[in-house]
């Protein structure tokens, strides 16, 4: 069974942020979805999510690592599109 888009986003975030990933990514997605359940995210919202990650992740990690994180999130559009 293939994983949902949300599950793939969370898996990538966990690689980059460890145990802090779930709270962080749920908060970022809720912002993108204007309060909707994070599990409801669709591919058309990935660019906005990636932009938010780009703005905030640099506070948690190096710029290069944050850029890789953002690019992996954007790459999900090919898998789920």
mmJSON file of the N, C-alpha and C atoms, coordinates in Angstrom:
{"data_MODEL":{"atom_site":{
"group_PDB":["ATOM","ATOM","ATOM","ATOM","ATOM","ATOM","ATOM","ATOM","ATOM","ATOM","ATOM","ATOM","ATOM","ATOM","ATOM","ATOM","ATOM","ATOM","ATOM","ATOM","ATOM","ATOM","ATOM","ATOM","ATOM","ATOM","ATOM","ATOM","ATOM","ATOM","ATOM","ATOM","ATOM","ATOM","ATOM","ATOM","ATOM","ATOM","ATOM","ATOM","ATOM","ATOM","ATOM","ATOM","ATOM","ATOM","ATOM","ATOM","ATOM","ATOM","ATOM","ATOM","ATOM","ATOM","ATOM","ATOM","ATOM","ATOM","ATOM","ATOM","ATOM","ATOM","ATOM","ATOM","ATOM","ATOM","ATOM","ATOM","ATOM","ATOM","ATOM","ATOM","ATOM","ATOM","ATOM","ATOM","ATOM","ATOM","ATOM","ATOM","ATOM","ATOM","ATOM","ATOM","ATOM","ATOM","ATOM","ATOM","ATOM","ATOM","ATOM","ATOM","ATOM","ATOM","ATOM","ATOM","ATOM","ATOM","ATOM","ATOM","ATOM","ATOM","ATOM","ATOM","ATOM","ATOM","ATOM","ATOM","ATOM","ATOM","ATOM","ATOM","ATOM","ATOM","ATOM","ATOM","ATOM","ATOM","ATOM","ATOM","ATOM","ATOM","ATOM","ATOM","ATOM","ATOM","ATOM","ATOM","ATOM","ATOM","ATOM","ATOM","ATOM","ATOM","ATOM","ATOM","ATOM","ATOM","ATOM","ATOM","ATOM","ATOM","ATOM","ATOM","ATOM","ATOM","ATOM","ATOM","ATOM","ATOM","ATOM","ATOM","ATOM","ATOM","ATOM","ATOM","ATOM","ATOM","ATOM","ATOM","ATOM","ATOM","ATOM","ATOM","ATOM","ATOM","ATOM","ATOM","ATOM","ATOM","ATOM","ATOM","ATOM","ATOM","ATOM","ATOM","ATOM","ATOM","ATOM","ATOM","ATOM","ATOM","ATOM","ATOM","ATOM","ATOM","ATOM","ATOM","ATOM","ATOM","ATOM","ATOM","ATOM","ATOM","ATOM","ATOM","ATOM","ATOM","ATOM","ATOM","ATOM","ATOM","ATOM","ATOM","ATOM","ATOM","ATOM","ATOM","ATOM","ATOM","ATOM","ATOM","ATOM","ATOM","ATOM","ATOM","ATOM","ATOM","ATOM","ATOM","ATOM","ATOM","ATOM","ATOM","ATOM","ATOM","ATOM","ATOM","ATOM","ATOM","ATOM","ATOM","ATOM","ATOM","ATOM","ATOM","ATOM","ATOM","ATOM","ATOM","ATOM","ATOM","ATOM"],
"id":[1,2,3,4,5,6,7,8,9,10,11,12,13,14,15,16,17,18,19,20,21,22,23,24,25,26,27,28,29,30,31,32,33,34,35,36,37,38,39,40,41,42,43,44,45,46,47,48,49,50,51,52,53,54,55,56,57,58,59,60,61,62,63,64,65,66,67,68,69,70,71,72,73,74,75,76,77,78,79,80,81,82,83,84,85,86,87,88,89,90,91,92,93,94,95,96,97,98,99,100,101,102,103,104,105,106,107,108,109,110,111,112,113,114,115,116,117,118,119,120,121,122,123,124,125,126,127,128,129,130,131,132,133,134,135,136,137,138,139,140,141,142,143,144,145,146,147,148,149,150,151,152,153,154,155,156,157,158,159,160,161,162,163,164,165,166,167,168,169,170,171,172,173,174,175,176,177,178,179,180,181,182,183,184,185,186,187,188,189,190,191,192,193,194,195,196,197,198,199,200,201,202,203,204,205,206,207,208,209,210,211,212,213,214,215,216,217,218,219,220,221,222,223,224,225,226,227,228,229,230,231,232,233,234,235,236,237,238,239,240,241,242,243],
"type_symbol":["N","C","C","N","C","C","N","C","C","N","C","C","N","C","C","N","C","C","N","C","C","N","C","C","N","C","C","N","C","C","N","C","C","N","C","C","N","C","C","N","C","C","N","C","C","N","C","C","N","C","C","N","C","C","N","C","C","N","C","C","N","C","C","N","C","C","N","C","C","N","C","C","N","C","C","N","C","C","N","C","C","N","C","C","N","C","C","N","C","C","N","C","C","N","C","C","N","C","C","N","C","C","N","C","C","N","C","C","N","C","C","N","C","C","N","C","C","N","C","C","N","C","C","N","C","C","N","C","C","N","C","C","N","C","C","N","C","C","N","C","C","N","C","C","N","C","C","N","C","C","N","C","C","N","C","C","N","C","C","N","C","C","N","C","C","N","C","C","N","C","C","N","C","C","N","C","C","N","C","C","N","C","C","N","C","C","N","C","C","N","C","C","N","C","C","N","C","C","N","C","C","N","C","C","N","C","C","N","C","C","N","C","C","N","C","C","N","C","C","N","C","C","N","C","C","N","C","C","N","C","C","N","C","C","N","C","C","N","C","C","N","C","C"],
"label_atom_id":["N","CA","C","N","CA","C","N","CA","C","N","CA","C","N","CA","C","N","CA","C","N","CA","C","N","CA","C","N","CA","C","N","CA","C","N","CA","C","N","CA","C","N","CA","C","N","CA","C","N","CA","C","N","CA","C","N","CA","C","N","CA","C","N","CA","C","N","CA","C","N","CA","C","N","CA","C","N","CA","C","N","CA","C","N","CA","C","N","CA","C","N","CA","C","N","CA","C","N","CA","C","N","CA","C","N","CA","C","N","CA","C","N","CA","C","N","CA","C","N","CA","C","N","CA","C","N","CA","C","N","CA","C","N","CA","C","N","CA","C","N","CA","C","N","CA","C","N","CA","C","N","CA","C","N","CA","C","N","CA","C","N","CA","C","N","CA","C","N","CA","C","N","CA","C","N","CA","C","N","CA","C","N","CA","C","N","CA","C","N","CA","C","N","CA","C","N","CA","C","N","CA","C","N","CA","C","N","CA","C","N","CA","C","N","CA","C","N","CA","C","N","CA","C","N","CA","C","N","CA","C","N","CA","C","N","CA","C","N","CA","C","N","CA","C","N","CA","C","N","CA","C","N","CA","C","N","CA","C","N","CA","C","N","CA","C","N","CA","C","N","CA","C","N","CA","C","N","CA","C","N","CA","C"],
"label_alt_id":[null,null,null,null,null,null,null,null,null,null,null,null,null,null,null,null,null,null,null,null,null,null,null,null,null,null,null,null,null,null,null,null,null,null,null,null,null,null,null,null,null,null,null,null,null,null,null,null,null,null,null,null,null,null,null,null,null,null,null,null,null,null,null,null,null,null,null,null,null,null,null,null,null,null,null,null,null,null,null,null,null,null,null,null,null,null,null,null,null,null,null,null,null,null,null,null,null,null,null,null,null,null,null,null,null,null,null,null,null,null,null,null,null,null,null,null,null,null,null,null,null,null,null,null,null,null,null,null,null,null,null,null,null,null,null,null,null,null,null,null,null,null,null,null,null,null,null,null,null,null,null,null,null,null,null,null,null,null,null,null,null,null,null,null,null,null,null,null,null,null,null,null,null,null,null,null,null,null,null,null,null,null,null,null,null,null,null,null,null,null,null,null,null,null,null,null,null,null,null,null,null,null,null,null,null,null,null,null,null,null,null,null,null,null,null,null,null,null,null,null,null,null,null,null,null,null,null,null,null,null,null,null,null,null,null,null,null,null,null,null,null,null,null],
"label_comp_id":["UNK","UNK","UNK","UNK","UNK","UNK","UNK","UNK","UNK","UNK","UNK","UNK","UNK","UNK","UNK","UNK","UNK","UNK","UNK","UNK","UNK","UNK","UNK","UNK","UNK","UNK","UNK","UNK","UNK","UNK","UNK","UNK","UNK","UNK","UNK","UNK","UNK","UNK","UNK","UNK","UNK","UNK","UNK","UNK","UNK","UNK","UNK","UNK","UNK","UNK","UNK","UNK","UNK","UNK","UNK","UNK","UNK","UNK","UNK","UNK","UNK","UNK","UNK","UNK","UNK","UNK","UNK","UNK","UNK","UNK","UNK","UNK","UNK","UNK","UNK","UNK","UNK","UNK","UNK","UNK","UNK","UNK","UNK","UNK","UNK","UNK","UNK","UNK","UNK","UNK","UNK","UNK","UNK","UNK","UNK","UNK","UNK","UNK","UNK","UNK","UNK","UNK","UNK","UNK","UNK","UNK","UNK","UNK","UNK","UNK","UNK","UNK","UNK","UNK","UNK","UNK","UNK","UNK","UNK","UNK","UNK","UNK","UNK","UNK","UNK","UNK","UNK","UNK","UNK","UNK","UNK","UNK","UNK","UNK","UNK","UNK","UNK","UNK","UNK","UNK","UNK","UNK","UNK","UNK","UNK","UNK","UNK","UNK","UNK","UNK","UNK","UNK","UNK","UNK","UNK","UNK","UNK","UNK","UNK","UNK","UNK","UNK","UNK","UNK","UNK","UNK","UNK","UNK","UNK","UNK","UNK","UNK","UNK","UNK","UNK","UNK","UNK","UNK","UNK","UNK","UNK","UNK","UNK","UNK","UNK","UNK","UNK","UNK","UNK","UNK","UNK","UNK","UNK","UNK","UNK","UNK","UNK","UNK","UNK","UNK","UNK","UNK","UNK","UNK","UNK","UNK","UNK","UNK","UNK","UNK","UNK","UNK","UNK","UNK","UNK","UNK","UNK","UNK","UNK","UNK","UNK","UNK","UNK","UNK","UNK","UNK","UNK","UNK","UNK","UNK","UNK","UNK","UNK","UNK","UNK","UNK","UNK","UNK","UNK","UNK","UNK","UNK","UNK"],
"label_asym_id":["A","A","A","A","A","A","A","A","A","A","A","A","A","A","A","A","A","A","A","A","A","A","A","A","A","A","A","A","A","A","A","A","A","A","A","A","A","A","A","A","A","A","A","A","A","A","A","A","A","A","A","A","A","A","A","A","A","A","A","A","A","A","A","A","A","A","A","A","A","A","A","A","A","A","A","A","A","A","A","A","A","A","A","A","A","A","A","A","A","A","A","A","A","A","A","A","A","A","A","A","A","A","A","A","A","A","A","A","A","A","A","A","A","A","A","A","A","A","A","A","A","A","A","A","A","A","A","A","A","A","A","A","A","A","A","A","A","A","A","A","A","A","A","A","A","A","A","A","A","A","A","A","A","A","A","A","A","A","A","A","A","A","A","A","A","A","A","A","A","A","A","A","A","A","A","A","A","A","A","A","A","A","A","A","A","A","A","A","A","A","A","A","A","A","A","A","A","A","A","A","A","A","A","A","A","A","A","A","A","A","A","A","A","A","A","A","A","A","A","A","A","A","A","A","A","A","A","A","A","A","A","A","A","A","A","A","A","A","A","A","A","A","A"],
"label_entity_id":["1","1","1","1","1","1","1","1","1","1","1","1","1","1","1","1","1","1","1","1","1","1","1","1","1","1","1","1","1","1","1","1","1","1","1","1","1","1","1","1","1","1","1","1","1","1","1","1","1","1","1","1","1","1","1","1","1","1","1","1","1","1","1","1","1","1","1","1","1","1","1","1","1","1","1","1","1","1","1","1","1","1","1","1","1","1","1","1","1","1","1","1","1","1","1","1","1","1","1","1","1","1","1","1","1","1","1","1","1","1","1","1","1","1","1","1","1","1","1","1","1","1","1","1","1","1","1","1","1","1","1","1","1","1","1","1","1","1","1","1","1","1","1","1","1","1","1","1","1","1","1","1","1","1","1","1","1","1","1","1","1","1","1","1","1","1","1","1","1","1","1","1","1","1","1","1","1","1","1","1","1","1","1","1","1","1","1","1","1","1","1","1","1","1","1","1","1","1","1","1","1","1","1","1","1","1","1","1","1","1","1","1","1","1","1","1","1","1","1","1","1","1","1","1","1","1","1","1","1","1","1","1","1","1","1","1","1","1","1","1","1","1","1"],
"label_seq_id":[1,1,1,2,2,2,3,3,3,4,4,4,5,5,5,6,6,6,7,7,7,8,8,8,9,9,9,10,10,10,11,11,11,12,12,12,13,13,13,14,14,14,15,15,15,16,16,16,17,17,17,18,18,18,19,19,19,20,20,20,21,21,21,22,22,22,23,23,23,24,24,24,25,25,25,26,26,26,27,27,27,28,28,28,29,29,29,30,30,30,31,31,31,32,32,32,33,33,33,34,34,34,35,35,35,36,36,36,37,37,37,38,38,38,39,39,39,40,40,40,41,41,41,42,42,42,43,43,43,44,44,44,45,45,45,46,46,46,47,47,47,48,48,48,49,49,49,50,50,50,51,51,51,52,52,52,53,53,53,54,54,54,55,55,55,56,56,56,57,57,57,58,58,58,59,59,59,60,60,60,61,61,61,62,62,62,63,63,63,64,64,64,65,65,65,66,66,66,67,67,67,68,68,68,69,69,69,70,70,70,71,71,71,72,72,72,73,73,73,74,74,74,75,75,75,76,76,76,77,77,77,78,78,78,79,79,79,80,80,80,81,81,81],
"pdbx_PDB_ins_code":[null,null,null,null,null,null,null,null,null,null,null,null,null,null,null,null,null,null,null,null,null,null,null,null,null,null,null,null,null,null,null,null,null,null,null,null,null,null,null,null,null,null,null,null,null,null,null,null,null,null,null,null,null,null,null,null,null,null,null,null,null,null,null,null,null,null,null,null,null,null,null,null,null,null,null,null,null,null,null,null,null,null,null,null,null,null,null,null,null,null,null,null,null,null,null,null,null,null,null,null,null,null,null,null,null,null,null,null,null,null,null,null,null,null,null,null,null,null,null,null,null,null,null,null,null,null,null,null,null,null,null,null,null,null,null,null,null,null,null,null,null,null,null,null,null,null,null,null,null,null,null,null,null,null,null,null,null,null,null,null,null,null,null,null,null,null,null,null,null,null,null,null,null,null,null,null,null,null,null,null,null,null,null,null,null,null,null,null,null,null,null,null,null,null,null,null,null,null,null,null,null,null,null,null,null,null,null,null,null,null,null,null,null,null,null,null,null,null,null,null,null,null,null,null,null,null,null,null,null,null,null,null,null,null,null,null,null,null,null,null,null,null,null],
"Cartn_x":[0.849,0.0,0.888,0.588,1.41,1.048,2.046,1.835,1.136,0.419,-0.244,0.796,0.38,1.254,1.698,0.751,1.103,2.159,1.989,2.963,4.345,4.392,5.682,6.314,5.507,6.021,6.593,5.853,6.306,7.585,7.691,8.905,10.123,9.968,11.075,11.422,10.424,10.669,11.39,11.017,11.657,13.133,13.474,14.883,15.682,15.076,15.767,15.669,14.603,14.35,14.194,14.205,14.06,12.714,12.724,11.471,10.678,11.309,10.6,9.763,9.933,9.329,7.814,7.168,5.712,5.04,5.442,4.852,5.129,6.361,6.75,5.933,5.889,5.248,3.738,3.141,1.694,1.371,2.217,2.016,2.167,3.208,3.433,2.256,1.779,0.68,-0.607,-0.862,-2.08,-2.064,-0.898,-0.79,-1.15,-0.593,-0.854,-2.33,-2.943,-4.341,-5.337,-4.837,-5.688,-6.528,-5.854,-6.492,-7.063,-7.097,-7.619,-6.665,-7.16,-6.35,-5.152,-3.953,-2.745,-2.801,-3.481,-3.575,-4.313,-4.987,-5.766,-4.947,-3.668,-2.851,-2.862,-2.92,-2.909,-1.64,-1.324,-0.111,-0.047,-1.18,-1.166,-0.734,-0.585,-0.142,1.339,2.018,3.419,4.324,4.091,4.959,4.842,3.635,3.448,4.069,3.914,4.539,6.058,6.609,8.063,8.56,7.789,8.175,8.221,7.255,7.252,8.421,8.742,9.899,11.164,11.26,12.429,12.624,11.531,11.622,11.972,11.455,11.599,12.677,12.924,13.85,15.284,15.619,16.974,17.261,16.22,16.409,16.768,16.512,16.761,17.976,18.381,19.443,20.2,21.251,22.037,21.195,21.609,20.898,20.914,22.055,22.165,21.211,21.135,20.24,18.777,18.444,17.084,16.712,17.672,17.425,17.137,17.892,17.652,16.27,15.917,14.61,13.502,13.614,12.625,12.531,13.663,13.664,13.036,13.265,12.641,11.125,10.664,9.219,8.652,9.3,8.835,8.832,9.795,9.894,8.704,8.003,6.818,5.724,5.74,4.741,4.822,6.023,6.187,5.618,5.87,5.417,3.896,3.326,1.902,1.045,1.705,0.962,0.432],
"Cartn_y":[-1.19,0.0,1.244,2.177,3.383,4.328,5.07,6.015,7.27,7.906,9.157,10.267,11.346,12.506,12.985,13.067,13.498,12.577,11.262,10.314,10.518,10.77,11.014,12.32,13.36,14.63,14.419,13.712,13.462,12.627,11.649,10.825,11.676,12.559,13.445,14.369,14.967,15.875,15.164,13.916,13.149,12.922,12.694,12.545,13.805,14.955,16.218,16.743,16.394,17.028,16.062,14.782,13.816,13.935,13.849,13.808,15.107,16.185,17.473,17.569,16.622,16.712,16.768,15.9,15.831,17.134,17.7,18.971,20.069,20.12,21.154,21.03,19.832,19.68,19.843,19.384,19.585,21.08,21.826,23.278,23.956,23.586,24.196,23.887,22.65,22.285,22.989,23.085,23.792,25.25,25.871,27.238,27.26,26.332,26.25,25.978,25.125,24.726,25.583,26.629,27.545,26.808,25.931,25.27,23.894,23.491,22.158,21.082,19.859,18.741,18.519,18.422,18.25,17.045,15.998,14.789,15.042,16.175,16.506,17.229,17.437,18.197,17.522,18.358,17.905,18.424,17.815,18.155,19.641,20.264,21.669,22.605,22.111,22.931,22.73,21.847,21.56,22.777,23.575,24.749,25.711,25.91,26.811,26.221,24.917,24.253,24.388,24.148,24.245,25.665,26.66,28.052,28.312,27.792,27.944,27.234,26.046,25.313,26.107,26.668,27.454,28.631,29.275,30.439,30.047,28.926,28.595,27.577,26.628,25.545,26.036,27.15,27.68,28.094,28.255,28.53,27.289,26.118,24.845,24.113,24.452,23.69,24.613,24.088,24.89,25.236,26.273,26.688,25.583,24.907,23.828,22.677,22.32,21.241,21.656,22.891,23.391,23.384,23.706,23.678,22.255,21.273,19.876,19.421,19.819,19.507,20.047,21.303,21.943,21.214,20.863,20.198,18.805,18.096,16.773,16.895,17.923,18.156,18.452,19.322,19.64,18.428,17.537,16.333,15.399,15.525,14.691,14.95,16.101,16.402,15.389,14.957,13.958,12.609,12.25,10.955,10.902,11.995,12.006,12.74,13.339,14.098,13.22],
"Cartn_z":[0.0,0.0,0.0,-0.856,-0.915,0.232,0.652,1.745,1.241,2.146,1.8,1.65,1.03,0.898,2.278,3.212,4.57,5.181,5.036,5.596,4.989,3.683,3.024,3.514,3.685,4.209,5.601,6.442,7.807,7.819,6.949,6.882,6.519,5.55,5.168,6.331,6.941,8.06,9.191,9.447,10.521,10.228,8.957,8.574,8.935,8.745,8.954,10.384,11.102,12.395,13.565,13.31,14.391,15.087,16.41,17.165,17.109,16.724,16.623,15.343,14.445,13.109,13.115,13.874,13.769,14.196,15.322,15.759,14.737,14.253,13.294,12.004,11.446,10.14,10.249,11.342,11.525,11.612,12.316,12.438,11.076,10.333,9.01,8.071,8.067,7.169,7.589,8.887,9.342,8.862,8.833,8.322,6.834,6.087,4.644,4.364,5.181,4.956,5.735,6.348,7.122,8.162,8.936,10.057,9.781,8.53,8.204,8.725,8.834,9.318,8.395,8.957,8.145,7.204,7.615,6.789,5.48,5.373,4.175,3.107,3.345,2.379,1.017,-0.004,-1.396,-2.082,-3.212,-3.959,-4.305,-4.6,-5.007,-3.882,-2.675,-1.549,-1.216,-1.937,-1.622,-1.794,-2.824,-3.019,-1.852,-1.373,-0.231,1.036,1.227,2.37,2.291,1.111,0.925,1.194,0.807,1.072,2.574,3.306,4.758,5.406,4.899,5.408,5.126,3.931,3.561,4.522,4.897,5.795,7.229,7.7,9.118,9.446,8.571,8.894,9.093,8.468,8.62,10.056,10.871,12.29,13.084,12.492,13.17,12.633,11.404,10.743,9.783,9.19,8.251,7.023,6.332,5.123,4.075,3.927,2.939,3.279,4.551,4.974,4.779,5.109,4.908,3.422,2.556,1.109,0.636,1.149,0.771,1.255,2.476,3.058,2.146,1.76,0.884,-0.457,-1.032,-2.339,-2.262,-1.173,-1.028,-0.907,-0.214,-0.112,-1.498,-2.252,-3.606,-4.527,-4.339,-5.19,-4.998,-3.896,-3.665,-4.697,-5.343,-6.368,-7.518,-7.843,-8.92,-8.475,-7.227,-6.719,-6.549,-6.095,-5.769,-6.806,-7.793,-8.794,-9.859],
"occupancy":[1.0,1.0,1.0,1.0,1.0,1.0,1.0,1.0,1.0,1.0,1.0,1.0,1.0,1.0,1.0,1.0,1.0,1.0,1.0,1.0,1.0,1.0,1.0,1.0,1.0,1.0,1.0,1.0,1.0,1.0,1.0,1.0,1.0,1.0,1.0,1.0,1.0,1.0,1.0,1.0,1.0,1.0,1.0,1.0,1.0,1.0,1.0,1.0,1.0,1.0,1.0,1.0,1.0,1.0,1.0,1.0,1.0,1.0,1.0,1.0,1.0,1.0,1.0,1.0,1.0,1.0,1.0,1.0,1.0,1.0,1.0,1.0,1.0,1.0,1.0,1.0,1.0,1.0,1.0,1.0,1.0,1.0,1.0,1.0,1.0,1.0,1.0,1.0,1.0,1.0,1.0,1.0,1.0,1.0,1.0,1.0,1.0,1.0,1.0,1.0,1.0,1.0,1.0,1.0,1.0,1.0,1.0,1.0,1.0,1.0,1.0,1.0,1.0,1.0,1.0,1.0,1.0,1.0,1.0,1.0,1.0,1.0,1.0,1.0,1.0,1.0,1.0,1.0,1.0,1.0,1.0,1.0,1.0,1.0,1.0,1.0,1.0,1.0,1.0,1.0,1.0,1.0,1.0,1.0,1.0,1.0,1.0,1.0,1.0,1.0,1.0,1.0,1.0,1.0,1.0,1.0,1.0,1.0,1.0,1.0,1.0,1.0,1.0,1.0,1.0,1.0,1.0,1.0,1.0,1.0,1.0,1.0,1.0,1.0,1.0,1.0,1.0,1.0,1.0,1.0,1.0,1.0,1.0,1.0,1.0,1.0,1.0,1.0,1.0,1.0,1.0,1.0,1.0,1.0,1.0,1.0,1.0,1.0,1.0,1.0,1.0,1.0,1.0,1.0,1.0,1.0,1.0,1.0,1.0,1.0,1.0,1.0,1.0,1.0,1.0,1.0,1.0,1.0,1.0,1.0,1.0,1.0,1.0,1.0,1.0,1.0,1.0,1.0,1.0,1.0,1.0,1.0,1.0,1.0,1.0,1.0,1.0,1.0,1.0,1.0,1.0,1.0,1.0],
"B_iso_or_equiv":[0.0,0.0,0.0,0.0,0.0,0.0,0.0,0.0,0.0,0.0,0.0,0.0,0.0,0.0,0.0,0.0,0.0,0.0,0.0,0.0,0.0,0.0,0.0,0.0,0.0,0.0,0.0,0.0,0.0,0.0,0.0,0.0,0.0,0.0,0.0,0.0,0.0,0.0,0.0,0.0,0.0,0.0,0.0,0.0,0.0,0.0,0.0,0.0,0.0,0.0,0.0,0.0,0.0,0.0,0.0,0.0,0.0,0.0,0.0,0.0,0.0,0.0,0.0,0.0,0.0,0.0,0.0,0.0,0.0,0.0,0.0,0.0,0.0,0.0,0.0,0.0,0.0,0.0,0.0,0.0,0.0,0.0,0.0,0.0,0.0,0.0,0.0,0.0,0.0,0.0,0.0,0.0,0.0,0.0,0.0,0.0,0.0,0.0,0.0,0.0,0.0,0.0,0.0,0.0,0.0,0.0,0.0,0.0,0.0,0.0,0.0,0.0,0.0,0.0,0.0,0.0,0.0,0.0,0.0,0.0,0.0,0.0,0.0,0.0,0.0,0.0,0.0,0.0,0.0,0.0,0.0,0.0,0.0,0.0,0.0,0.0,0.0,0.0,0.0,0.0,0.0,0.0,0.0,0.0,0.0,0.0,0.0,0.0,0.0,0.0,0.0,0.0,0.0,0.0,0.0,0.0,0.0,0.0,0.0,0.0,0.0,0.0,0.0,0.0,0.0,0.0,0.0,0.0,0.0,0.0,0.0,0.0,0.0,0.0,0.0,0.0,0.0,0.0,0.0,0.0,0.0,0.0,0.0,0.0,0.0,0.0,0.0,0.0,0.0,0.0,0.0,0.0,0.0,0.0,0.0,0.0,0.0,0.0,0.0,0.0,0.0,0.0,0.0,0.0,0.0,0.0,0.0,0.0,0.0,0.0,0.0,0.0,0.0,0.0,0.0,0.0,0.0,0.0,0.0,0.0,0.0,0.0,0.0,0.0,0.0,0.0,0.0,0.0,0.0,0.0,0.0,0.0,0.0,0.0,0.0,0.0,0.0,0.0,0.0,0.0,0.0,0.0,0.0],
"pdbx_formal_charge":[null,null,null,null,null,null,null,null,null,null,null,null,null,null,null,null,null,null,null,null,null,null,null,null,null,null,null,null,null,null,null,null,null,null,null,null,null,null,null,null,null,null,null,null,null,null,null,null,null,null,null,null,null,null,null,null,null,null,null,null,null,null,null,null,null,null,null,null,null,null,null,null,null,null,null,null,null,null,null,null,null,null,null,null,null,null,null,null,null,null,null,null,null,null,null,null,null,null,null,null,null,null,null,null,null,null,null,null,null,null,null,null,null,null,null,null,null,null,null,null,null,null,null,null,null,null,null,null,null,null,null,null,null,null,null,null,null,null,null,null,null,null,null,null,null,null,null,null,null,null,null,null,null,null,null,null,null,null,null,null,null,null,null,null,null,null,null,null,null,null,null,null,null,null,null,null,null,null,null,null,null,null,null,null,null,null,null,null,null,null,null,null,null,null,null,null,null,null,null,null,null,null,null,null,null,null,null,null,null,null,null,null,null,null,null,null,null,null,null,null,null,null,null,null,null,null,null,null,null,null,null,null,null,null,null,null,null,null,null,null,null,null,null],
"auth_seq_id":[1,1,1,2,2,2,3,3,3,4,4,4,5,5,5,6,6,6,7,7,7,8,8,8,9,9,9,10,10,10,11,11,11,12,12,12,13,13,13,14,14,14,15,15,15,16,16,16,17,17,17,18,18,18,19,19,19,20,20,20,21,21,21,22,22,22,23,23,23,24,24,24,25,25,25,26,26,26,27,27,27,28,28,28,29,29,29,30,30,30,31,31,31,32,32,32,33,33,33,34,34,34,35,35,35,36,36,36,37,37,37,38,38,38,39,39,39,40,40,40,41,41,41,42,42,42,43,43,43,44,44,44,45,45,45,46,46,46,47,47,47,48,48,48,49,49,49,50,50,50,51,51,51,52,52,52,53,53,53,54,54,54,55,55,55,56,56,56,57,57,57,58,58,58,59,59,59,60,60,60,61,61,61,62,62,62,63,63,63,64,64,64,65,65,65,66,66,66,67,67,67,68,68,68,69,69,69,70,70,70,71,71,71,72,72,72,73,73,73,74,74,74,75,75,75,76,76,76,77,77,77,78,78,78,79,79,79,80,80,80,81,81,81],
"auth_comp_id":["UNK","UNK","UNK","UNK","UNK","UNK","UNK","UNK","UNK","UNK","UNK","UNK","UNK","UNK","UNK","UNK","UNK","UNK","UNK","UNK","UNK","UNK","UNK","UNK","UNK","UNK","UNK","UNK","UNK","UNK","UNK","UNK","UNK","UNK","UNK","UNK","UNK","UNK","UNK","UNK","UNK","UNK","UNK","UNK","UNK","UNK","UNK","UNK","UNK","UNK","UNK","UNK","UNK","UNK","UNK","UNK","UNK","UNK","UNK","UNK","UNK","UNK","UNK","UNK","UNK","UNK","UNK","UNK","UNK","UNK","UNK","UNK","UNK","UNK","UNK","UNK","UNK","UNK","UNK","UNK","UNK","UNK","UNK","UNK","UNK","UNK","UNK","UNK","UNK","UNK","UNK","UNK","UNK","UNK","UNK","UNK","UNK","UNK","UNK","UNK","UNK","UNK","UNK","UNK","UNK","UNK","UNK","UNK","UNK","UNK","UNK","UNK","UNK","UNK","UNK","UNK","UNK","UNK","UNK","UNK","UNK","UNK","UNK","UNK","UNK","UNK","UNK","UNK","UNK","UNK","UNK","UNK","UNK","UNK","UNK","UNK","UNK","UNK","UNK","UNK","UNK","UNK","UNK","UNK","UNK","UNK","UNK","UNK","UNK","UNK","UNK","UNK","UNK","UNK","UNK","UNK","UNK","UNK","UNK","UNK","UNK","UNK","UNK","UNK","UNK","UNK","UNK","UNK","UNK","UNK","UNK","UNK","UNK","UNK","UNK","UNK","UNK","UNK","UNK","UNK","UNK","UNK","UNK","UNK","UNK","UNK","UNK","UNK","UNK","UNK","UNK","UNK","UNK","UNK","UNK","UNK","UNK","UNK","UNK","UNK","UNK","UNK","UNK","UNK","UNK","UNK","UNK","UNK","UNK","UNK","UNK","UNK","UNK","UNK","UNK","UNK","UNK","UNK","UNK","UNK","UNK","UNK","UNK","UNK","UNK","UNK","UNK","UNK","UNK","UNK","UNK","UNK","UNK","UNK","UNK","UNK","UNK","UNK","UNK","UNK","UNK","UNK","UNK"],
"auth_asym_id":["A","A","A","A","A","A","A","A","A","A","A","A","A","A","A","A","A","A","A","A","A","A","A","A","A","A","A","A","A","A","A","A","A","A","A","A","A","A","A","A","A","A","A","A","A","A","A","A","A","A","A","A","A","A","A","A","A","A","A","A","A","A","A","A","A","A","A","A","A","A","A","A","A","A","A","A","A","A","A","A","A","A","A","A","A","A","A","A","A","A","A","A","A","A","A","A","A","A","A","A","A","A","A","A","A","A","A","A","A","A","A","A","A","A","A","A","A","A","A","A","A","A","A","A","A","A","A","A","A","A","A","A","A","A","A","A","A","A","A","A","A","A","A","A","A","A","A","A","A","A","A","A","A","A","A","A","A","A","A","A","A","A","A","A","A","A","A","A","A","A","A","A","A","A","A","A","A","A","A","A","A","A","A","A","A","A","A","A","A","A","A","A","A","A","A","A","A","A","A","A","A","A","A","A","A","A","A","A","A","A","A","A","A","A","A","A","A","A","A","A","A","A","A","A","A","A","A","A","A","A","A","A","A","A","A","A","A","A","A","A","A","A","A"],
"auth_atom_id":["N","CA","C","N","CA","C","N","CA","C","N","CA","C","N","CA","C","N","CA","C","N","CA","C","N","CA","C","N","CA","C","N","CA","C","N","CA","C","N","CA","C","N","CA","C","N","CA","C","N","CA","C","N","CA","C","N","CA","C","N","CA","C","N","CA","C","N","CA","C","N","CA","C","N","CA","C","N","CA","C","N","CA","C","N","CA","C","N","CA","C","N","CA","C","N","CA","C","N","CA","C","N","CA","C","N","CA","C","N","CA","C","N","CA","C","N","CA","C","N","CA","C","N","CA","C","N","CA","C","N","CA","C","N","CA","C","N","CA","C","N","CA","C","N","CA","C","N","CA","C","N","CA","C","N","CA","C","N","CA","C","N","CA","C","N","CA","C","N","CA","C","N","CA","C","N","CA","C","N","CA","C","N","CA","C","N","CA","C","N","CA","C","N","CA","C","N","CA","C","N","CA","C","N","CA","C","N","CA","C","N","CA","C","N","CA","C","N","CA","C","N","CA","C","N","CA","C","N","CA","C","N","CA","C","N","CA","C","N","CA","C","N","CA","C","N","CA","C","N","CA","C","N","CA","C","N","CA","C","N","CA","C","N","CA","C","N","CA","C","N","CA","C","N","CA","C","N","CA","C","N","CA","C"],
"pdbx_PDB_model_num":[1,1,1,1,1,1,1,1,1,1,1,1,1,1,1,1,1,1,1,1,1,1,1,1,1,1,1,1,1,1,1,1,1,1,1,1,1,1,1,1,1,1,1,1,1,1,1,1,1,1,1,1,1,1,1,1,1,1,1,1,1,1,1,1,1,1,1,1,1,1,1,1,1,1,1,1,1,1,1,1,1,1,1,1,1,1,1,1,1,1,1,1,1,1,1,1,1,1,1,1,1,1,1,1,1,1,1,1,1,1,1,1,1,1,1,1,1,1,1,1,1,1,1,1,1,1,1,1,1,1,1,1,1,1,1,1,1,1,1,1,1,1,1,1,1,1,1,1,1,1,1,1,1,1,1,1,1,1,1,1,1,1,1,1,1,1,1,1,1,1,1,1,1,1,1,1,1,1,1,1,1,1,1,1,1,1,1,1,1,1,1,1,1,1,1,1,1,1,1,1,1,1,1,1,1,1,1,1,1,1,1,1,1,1,1,1,1,1,1,1,1,1,1,1,1,1,1,1,1,1,1,1,1,1,1,1,1,1,1,1,1,1,1]
}}}
